[in-house]
Amino acid sequence: MPTMIALGIGLLGTVFMAGSVFAYIGGLLLLSIILAVPGFIGWGLAYFSFNLAKNRRIQKLAPALTQTYDAAAEDCKQAFELMH
């Protein structure tokens, strides 16, 4: 999910940059600059949104993962005791 969020924001930034390039080619320099600003912001925001979404996902799944690791460790401990 964090990857999809970052890709979506990065793609939106790319759309703005494409609009900026087309505006520049069409001779609309002011529109090109106006569209370039959210394009660069979208590219930069994609990295930070990935980290934010990843950290939220880790916090959400941490209790379930810890419980699963504890159960696996207990099973391994019981298997070791059966072997010895």
Secondary structure, DSSP 8 states (H G I E B T S, - for coil): -HHHHHHHHHHHHHHHHHHHHHHHHTT-HHHHHHHHHHHHHHHHHHHHHHHHHHHHHHHHHHHHHHHHHHHHHHHHHHHHHHH-
